Amino acid sequence: MRVVIQRVKNASVRVDEQVVGAIDHGLLLLLGITQEDSTEDIEWLCRKIVQMRIFGDENDLMNKSLLDIDGEVLVISQFTLHASTKKGNRPSFIAAARPEQAIPLYEQFITAIQNYIPQKVQTGIFGADMKVNLLNDGPVTITMDSKNRE
């Protein structure tokens, strides 16, 4: 499971010109799921994400977590995070999980991160053509892969 974490001042996602998810200060998470991913990957990532100290304290040092600032979360499914670009000019997405496997894991991820924060986790719509708008704060952008835990 791969996630791109973006610290944002605000973010929203539109489907068919309608806002389906929006947050203020917090994290935009772009989530890519592979065929080998499991509940263990979800739990590890969610715990790390909410505790990661990437928000500024009173001295403007990154010492506060999402939990410390009472931040919000917007989760967007993004199978293209598992693109292989080794051959040719067209990316291959063969490593990305098929929807019948990815949708339940995506929903489990949302539920798992929701268990850590009091605000309702905002989401896009799995498989939809989404337009994501964000104001990156910093900018702070971090990538994590649950297969690189050690």
C-alpha positions, 0 to 999 in steps of 0.5 A, a space after each residue: 500500500 502506497 500513500 502520498 501525504 500532503 499537508 494542506 491548508 484546505 483540499 476538496 474533491 469534485 466529481 461531475 462538478 459537485 464537491 464530494 469531499 472537502 477539508 480545512 487544515 489537515 492531510 490529503 492522502 492519495 492512496 494506492 492499493 496493490 494485490 499484496 496489501 492487507 489489513 496489517 498494511 492499513 493498520 501500520 499506515 494509519 497509525 504512522 500517519 496520524 502520529 507523524 509530527 509534520 505540523 508546526 509548533 509555536 516555534 514553527 518546528 515540525 513537532 505536532 501531529 494530526 492528532 495534536 492539531 485536531 486536523 482533518 483528513 481527505 482520502 482519495 483512491 489513486 491506483 496510478 501510484 503503482 505505475 511501472 514506467 520501466 518499459 516504453 512510454 505508457 505506464 503499466 498499472 498491473 501491480 494495482 489491485 483490481 476494484 473487487 479487491 481494492 474497494 474493500 481495502 480502501 473502505 477499511 483504510 477509511 474506517 481505520 483512520 476514522 478510528 483515530 480522529 474525531 472529525 469525519 474522514 472525507 473521501 472521493 469516489 472510488 474509480 470516479 474521474 475526480 478533480 482534486 483541489 488543494 492548497 499545499 502547506 509548506 509545501 510538505 509532501 511525504 510518500 510512504 509504502 507499507 512494504 518498506 517498514 524496516 
